[in-house]
């Protein structure tokens, strides 16, 4: 629920959501956190696991001449700049995520890096909540004054959705 989302920090100009104890706001949290993170330049690749850690240059040979030493030093400087940028983005994403977790979730996901593994682990921890939430919705919808035919159709849609992994919406009267 939107009321369960509490701003824990500001990422750029966007407020980042806070995951409620027990993940009761998981569906809203996931969508808003994902949007807040990918809105930042260069973060999407890190979150999806496509950003690659820079590769260090090969070691300088002992008998290297001055030109080779200069080229090596330039390559090392470039590598360190790229590594700093990669680490800063990893740290910014990890910090944003972990500061939005309740303590129990933070303890469960402590030290999981790189950040795409942290995001994947977080999603795996709470994805079942989405499924249970759909069943709660079905239960509350079944208890309403909605016609039985529409409820049955929604139940079949829900079952098909769970099998296929797609999202559904309840029928509108």
PEBEL-V785828 format. One record per residue. N is the residue number from 0. SS is DSSP state (h for helix, s for strand, l for the rest). PHI is phi as a letter, one per 30 degrees, with the letter a starting at -180 (NA if undefined). D_LAST is the distance of its C-alpha to the last C-alpha in Angstrom with 2 decimals. Layout:
((N:SS:PHI:D_LAST) (N:SS:PHI:D_LAST))
//
This chain:
((0:l:NA:22.78) (1:h:d:24.30) (2:h:d:26.26) (3:h:d:27.88) (4:l:d:29.32) (5:l:c:32.78) (6:l:d:35.04) (7:l:c:38.06) (8:s:a:39.87) (9:s:b:39.73) (10:s:c:40.01) (11:l:i:41.34) (12:l:c:39.12) (13:s:c:36.02) (14:s:d:35.28) (15:s:c:34.88) (16:l:d:32.55) (17:l:c:33.91) (18:l:d:32.68) (19:l:d:32.01) (20:h:e:34.09) (21:h:i:32.68) (22:h:i:30.48) (23:l:d:27.52) (24:l:c:26.46) (25:h:e:27.31) (26:h:d:24.31) (27:h:d:24.66) (28:h:e:28.44) (29:h:e:28.80) (30:h:d:26.99) (31:h:d:28.82) (32:h:d:32.15) (33:h:e:32.05) (34:h:d:31.40) (35:h:d:34.15) (36:h:d:36.59) (37:h:d:36.17) (38:l:d:36.44) (39:l:d:40.07) (40:l:e:42.59) (41:l:i:43.55) (42:h:d:41.32) (43:h:e:38.88) (44:h:d:41.67) (45:h:d:42.75) (46:h:d:39.30) (47:h:d:38.83) (48:l:i:42.39) (49:l:c:43.74) (50:l:d:46.19) (51:l:c:49.52) (52:l:d:52.15) (53:l:e:55.17) (54:l:c:58.12) (55:l:d:61.48) (56:l:d:64.36) (57:l:d:67.01) (58:l:d:69.90) (59:l:d:72.86) (60:l:d:75.85) (61:l:d:78.97) (62:l:c:81.12) (63:l:d:78.70) (64:l:d:80.34) (65:h:d:79.41) (66:h:d:77.01) (67:h:d:75.14) (68:h:d:75.01) (69:h:d:73.61) (70:h:d:70.99) (71:h:d:70.08) (72:h:d:69.80) (73:h:d:67.57) (74:h:d:65.34) (75:h:d:65.22) (76:h:d:64.29) (77:h:d:61.51) (78:h:d:60.26) (79:h:d:60.34) (80:h:d:58.42) (81:h:d:55.73) (82:h:d:55.67) (83:h:e:55.37) (84:h:d:52.38) (85:h:d:50.71) (86:h:d:51.42) (87:h:d:50.23) (88:h:d:46.83) (89:h:e:46.60) (90:h:d:47.61) (91:h:d:45.23) (92:h:d:42.21) (93:h:e:43.44) (94:h:d:44.11) (95:h:d:40.71) (96:h:d:39.01) (97:h:d:41.34) (98:h:d:41.33) (99:l:c:37.56) (100:l:d:37.84) (101:l:d:38.37) (102:h:e:41.85) (103:h:d:40.91) (104:h:d:39.13) (105:h:e:42.03) (106:h:d:44.50) (107:h:d:42.66) (108:l:c:42.63) (109:l:d:46.03) (110:l:i:48.12) (111:l:d:45.77) (112:l:b:46.74) (113:l:d:46.29) (114:h:d:43.04) (115:h:d:40.96) (116:h:d:41.87) (117:h:d:40.91) (118:h:d:37.46) (119:h:d:37.02) (120:h:d:38.20) (121:h:d:35.86) (122:h:d:32.84) (123:h:d:34.02) (124:h:d:34.40) (125:h:c:30.80) (126:h:e:28.70) (127:h:d:28.14) (128:h:d:26.51) (129:h:d:23.63) (130:h:d:23.21) (131:h:d:23.50) (132:h:d:20.96) (133:h:d:18.38) (134:h:d:19.35) (135:h:d:19.06) (136:h:d:15.51) (137:h:d:14.82) (138:h:d:16.80) (139:h:d:15.05) (140:h:d:11.57) (141:h:d:13.29) (142:l:d:14.75) (143:l:d:11.70) (144:l:d:10.52) (145:l:d:7.69) (146:l:e:8.85) (147:h:e:11.84) (148:h:d:11.40) (149:h:d:8.49) (150:h:d:10.71) (151:h:d:13.69) (152:h:d:12.57) (153:h:d:11.99) (154:h:d:15.35) (155:h:d:17.04) (156:h:d:15.86) (157:h:d:17.17) (158:h:d:20.38) (159:h:d:20.90) (160:h:d:20.37) (161:h:d:22.95) (162:h:d:25.34) (163:h:c:25.15) (164:l:i:24.90) (165:l:c:22.03) (166:l:d:19.17) (167:l:b:15.54) (168:l:b:12.26) (169:l:d:9.45) (170:l:d:6.49) (171:l:c:3.78) (172:l:d:0.00))
//
